[in-house]
Amino acid sequence: MSKHPHLNLSRRERQIMDAIYRLGRATAAEVLENMPDPPGYSAVRAMLRLLEEKGYLRHEQQGPRYIYLPTLSRDKARQSALKQLVQTFFDNSTEQTVSALLDMSKSRMSDEELERLSALIEKARREGR
């Protein structure tokens, strides 16, 4: 598997991975139910098989059904994807990344969220010295 999960996946493969991460584990039918504008059942099954071959998924058999699970935890996949995003679009700058996120969400952030962010920044400042 790529060291940057989700990086080389098609839109449909990402939708499948998102559905499985959201559900934790899922059958092909459950994935299909959780996809926007889903393709046919056989297409989902084929993509699940391909994702398993690529190393993104594994399966467990329960009776006649396959239950699919991600091979990488959601946190590890999230960290890897975020690292790649920061490197690619923000010149590996945490400051630029946080600034862009704040610009996108400043009107929707509560005072409590802003306080928690301030506390995280203060903690980072203390730990960095």
Residue pairs with C-beta under 8 A, 6 or more apart in sequence:
1 54
1 55
1 56
1 71
1 72
2 8
3 80
4 80
4 81
4 83
4 84
5 17
5 56
5 72
5 76
5 77
5 80
5 81
6 14
6 17
6 77
6 81
7 81
7 84
9 17
9 51
9 56
12 35
12 39
12 43
12 47
13 47
13 50
13 51
13 56
15 35
15 36
16 31
16 35
16 44
16 47
16 48
16 51
17 51
17 56
17 57
17 70
17 77
19 26
19 30
19 31
19 34
19 35
20 26
20 31
20 57
20 68
20 69
20 70
21 70
21 74
21 77
22 34
23 30
23 31
23 34
24 69
25 60
25 67
25 68
25 69
26 34
26 67
26 68
27 65
27 66
27 67
27 68
28 41
28 44
28 45
28 48
28 66
28 68
29 41
31 44
31 48
31 68
32 38
32 41
32 44
35 44
38 44
48 57
48 59
48 66
48 68
51 57
51 68
52 58
52 59
52 68
55 71
56 70
56 71
56 72
57 68
57 69
57 70
57 71
58 68
58 69
58 71
59 66
59 67
59 68
59 69
60 66
60 67
60 69
61 67
70 77
72 80
85 97
86 92
86 93
86 94
86 97
90 96
90 97
90 100
102 109
